[in-house]
Amino acid sequence: MEQSVNYLGLIPLFPLMGAVLIGLLHVFTCKRTALPEKVYGILACIGPVLSFVLALKVFVALKALAPEARFLTHKAFTWFSVGDLHINMGFLADPLSCLMLLFVTFIGSLIHIYSIGYMGGDKNYGKFFAYMNLFLGSMLVLVLGDGPVVMFVGWEGVGLCSYLLISFYSEDRSNVLAGNKAFIVNRVGDLGFVLGMSFLFWGIGANGFDYLSLKANVQHLEPAIALTVCLLLFVGATGKSAQIPLYVWLPDAMAGPTPVSALIHAATMVTAGVYMVARFSFLYAGVELAGTIVAWVGILTALLAAIFGMFQDDIKKVLAYSTVSQLGYMFAGVGVAAYSAGIFHVFTHAFFKALLFLGAGAVIYALHHEQNIWKMGGLKNKMPKTYITMVIGALALAGCPPFSGFFSKDEILYSALATGHFGIWAVGVLVAGMTAYYTFRMIFVVFHGEPRDQHAYEHASEAPNVMTVPLIILAVGALFAGFLNLPGIFGGDQIVSHWLAPSLSEQHPHGNLFVEILAIGASVVAFAIGIKIAYGKFGQGAPEPSFSGFADFAYHKFYVDELYDRIIVQPYKAIGSSIWKVIEPNVTDAPIKGVSRLYMVLGTAFKVFQVGYVRIYALYMVLGLSIMSLLLSQSLN
């Protein structure tokens, strides 16, 4: 039996109200006496913190219920009703959405607190926090929506906010172009999402278009329609979560302020695609081909992004490609039907990726917004807190036991191997080694060796406490979060997997000790090899390399952006130019202009009869009556 709780609607409402309030204050005070930054910072943090408190309340309420009855609902209002389509603005909290709520609000709150220090002195301080609150509120609508239509509202909301925040420094045209790129590429994916929803409604939506109704009626969906829906929804996921071929927007998203990068990569937008596939696990579990496609696209994206990450010189772009790569792991997990493993990696990744981005932000802040790693060096003594916390984040990202990333990534690789996806497992192990290499290449170049810019080094210092305290909290999560889903081989009970089980349609592979040891051993060996190579090349400092051959090709990201520009962007611009110069004036506008000219000619002709003299109008009347009398007399005869 459904349990309705009113406070579900408050979880996204708090940050959304904060966005409206801060936005209005910014608009009405920016031209007068600006409010103190502290006021904006406090207002911005209230909404996320209150949402986190309510997320804890949801967790307690769900935990008190029997596993098969763990879901809470809230119908805010009836949105619209058209034919068989009846949509409520409704919210659903179950184990899956609850886990997402907990880390999205917790990490979102930490990022907001960090931003108070990082954005200090910015002339658009209030506008930044209004956008950040809107971003978090949109993500919470996405997570809590009780059906695909409400999810799509949040889906589009985070897309809008990514555009606003990526192009936040709009004085620089390149930042605006990066925001445009993110927005447009995501619209391509969103078309797939909309088509997928349409086919799903056509198939089984008449009996209810919320998740609970769809799950109850999924067995009535035709196999061909089910495959179509799964693939179209995944097209949406490739846009939002930056997978092949729509991954190109995410590295350019680094144009925004660093806290924005942390929020996008750790707690909001890019996790939406993985969450969506897991939410529709009742659909994907019955379409093995779709799952296989999802898994292979994911693992190949992980490989491609890892190659690019090995050669980048922008500290934020190294981390951006690591996010694309880790998202590939997550899709590999949900693709092989290990939904809980994929979601658990979303959970652990949120901690160490937020930590790494905010740590990179502290470095950038200390070096007056320098982002090139080859202009850094020797910072571990200048910024010891940042160094230690970033090393913890790097170890978690690289998959070092017992850090959190090891347990979540290993669970995905083990699931792939245990279910017979040997190729996916092998590529995943290779990517694990590459991840360790490029992650510690960044750490060694930035923090070890001699400073490459002596002036910047001398003025560098540790970030203020409002920035370093969130780093320490996130470092604790990056270190210990993996123990929440400790597998049986280490004496654990996989608490997270058991918690998620009622929300997911997955079959856990039968335990095989040899396979599990093989998966763990391969991951550890790959990590050790990657970090050893990185230390040998960069551990004692190294000059900036000059790339050639394959390295130069990878540094330029295989020229994929240039290829897209050549085969997609430029032809569309040429078509648009042709429409503007030829079709619009000669085909579309010509008839309309012709009609308007005809009216002008007729108006000019009739103008001679409108002279403004009463005697003339009287004459017209007499003439008219005479003509009418003549015609009438003829008709009577």
C-alpha positions, 0 to 999 in steps of 0.5 A, a space after each residue: 500500500 502506498 504511503 503519501 508524505 507531504 514533505 517529499 515535495 519540500 526536498 526540491 522546493 527548498 533549493 528552488 525557493 532559494 534560487 528565486 529569493 537569491 535571484 530577486 535579491 541580486 536583481 534588485 540590489 545589484 544596481 544599488 547597494 549590493 548585499 554582503 556576500 555572507 548573506 548570499 552565502 548563508 541563503 544559498 546553503 540553507 536550501 541544500 542543508 534543509 533538503 539533506 535533513 529531509 533526505 535523512 528523514 526519508 531514509 529513516 521512514 523507508 528503513 522502518 518499512 518492510 523491504 517490499 513496501 519501501 516506497 513513499 509517494 506524494 502527489 503535489 497536483 494534477 499537471 495535465 490530462 490529455 486522452 489516456 495520458 494523465 500526469 501528476 506532479 508527483 514524487 516517489 521515494 524508494 531505496 534508489 531515489 533515497 540513496 541518490 537524495 542523500 549524496 546529492 544533497 550532502 555533497 551539494 551542500 558541501 560544494 555550496 559551502 566551498 563556493 562561499 570562499 572560492 567565489 569571494 569578490 566576484 561581481 555576480 556572486 548572487 547570480 552564481 548562487 541563484 543558479 547553483 540552487 536552481 541546479 540542485 533543485 532541478 536535480 532533485 526533481 529529476 531524482 524524485 519524479 514519480 514518472 518519466 515526464 516529471 523526471 524530464 522536467 528535472 532533466 531539462 532543468 539541469 540542462 538549462 542550469 549547465 548552460 547558465 553556469 558553464 557560460 557564467 563568465 560570459 565576457 569571454 566568448 569561448 565560455 559562451 561557446 562552451 555553454 552553447 555546446 553543452 546545451 545543443 549536444 544535450 538537446 540531441 540526446 533529449 530528442 532520443 529521451 522524448 521519443 523513448 517516452 513516446 514509444 513507451 506510452 504507446 506501448 503500455 502508458 495508457 494504464 498509468 505513466 508513473 514508474 509503479 504502473 509501468 513496472 506493473 505492466 511491463 510484461 505487456 510491452 512488445 519485444 521490438 517496442 521494448 528494444 526501441 524504448 531502451 535504445 532511445 532512452 539510452 540516447 538521452 543518457 549518452 547526452 546527459 552522461 557524456 558517452 560516445 558519441 555525445 561526450 564532447 560537451 563535458 570537457 568544454 564544461 570546464 569553462 565554468 567556475 570550479 565549484 560548478 565542475 564539481 557539482 556537474 561531475 559529482 552530484 548532478 547532471 552527468 549522473 542522471 543518465 546512469 540513474 535513468 537506466 537504473 530506474 528503468 531496470 525493470 525494462 532493461 532487464 528484459 532486453 538483453 541486447 539493449 543491455 549489451 549495447 549500453 555496456 559496450 558503449 560505456 566501456 569503450 567510452 571509458 577507454 577513449 576518455 582514459 586515452 585522452 586524459 593521459 595527455 591533457 595539460 589542464 588540471 580540470 580537463 584531466 579530471 573531466 576526462 576521468 569523469 567521462 571514463 568513470 561514467 563509462 564504468 557505471 554504464 558497463 555495470 548497469 549494462 551487464 545488469 549489475 544495477 546496484 554496482 553501477 549505482 554504488 559507483 555513482 555513490 562513491 564517485 560523488 565523494 572522490 570526484 567532488 574532492 578532486 575538483 574542489 582540490 583542483 579549485 583550491 590549487 587554481 585559487 592559490 595560483 591566481 586561476 592558473 590551470 596548466 599543470 606544467 606551470 605548477 609543481 612543488 605545491 605539497 609543502 605550500 598546500 599540505 591539506 589540499 595535497 593530502 586530501 587530493 592524494 586520497 581522492 586520487 587513490 580512490 579514483 585510481 582504484 587503490 584498496 581499501 579506498 572507496 573507488 576500489 570496491 565500487 569499480 571492482 564490483 562492476 568488473 567482477 559482475 562483467 566477468 562473472 556474467 561472461 562479458 570477458 571483453 568488457 572486463 578486459 577493457 575495464 582492467 586496462 582502463 583501471 591501469 590507465 586511470 592510475 597512470 593519468 591520475 598520479 601523473 597529475 598529482 606528481 606534476 602539480 605537487 611534487 618536484 620543483 616549482 615551475 613558476 617561482 613567482 606563483 609558487 611564492 605567493 601560493 598558500 593554503 585555501 581558507 577553512 571554508 574551502 579546506 573543511 569540505 575537502 577533509 569531509 569529502 576525503 573521509 567519504 572517499 576513504 570509507 564509503 566503499 565499506 558500505 558495500 563490502 563484499 562477502 570475500 572481505 567479510 562484508 554483507 553488501 549493505 548498499 546492494 541489499 538496500 537497493 534490491 527492492 528498486 532494481 530488477 537484477 539477478 546477482 551472479 552466483 558467487 565464484 571465489 576464483 572469479 572474484 579473486 581473479 577480478 580483484 587481483 587484476 584490478 590491483 595489478 593494473 593499479 600498481 603498474 599504472 602508478 609505478 609508470 607515473 612515478 617513474 616518469 613524473 615522481 621526481 618532477 619532469 619538464 613539459 613534454 612535446 608530443 608527436 605521433 599518437 601522443 599528439 593525436 591523443 592530446 588533440 582528442 583524435 580531432 573528434 571535435 574538428 570532425 564533428 564541426 566538419 561533417 555536422 556543424 558546417 553543413 548545417 550552417 551552410 543549409 541555414 545560410 541557404 535558407 536565410 538567403 534563398 528560401 526565406 526571401 523567395 519561397 517563404 516570404 514572397 507570398 506573404 509580401 505579395 499579399 501585403 503588397 496587394 492590400 496596399 494596392 487595393 487600399 490605394 485604389 479605394 482611397 480615392 473614394 474616401 475623400 471625407 466630404 459629406 456631400 460626396 458620401 450622399 452622392 454615393 448613397 443616391 447612386 447606390 440606391 439608384 442602382 439597387 432600384 434599377 436592379 430590383 425593378 428589372 428582377 420584378 419584370 
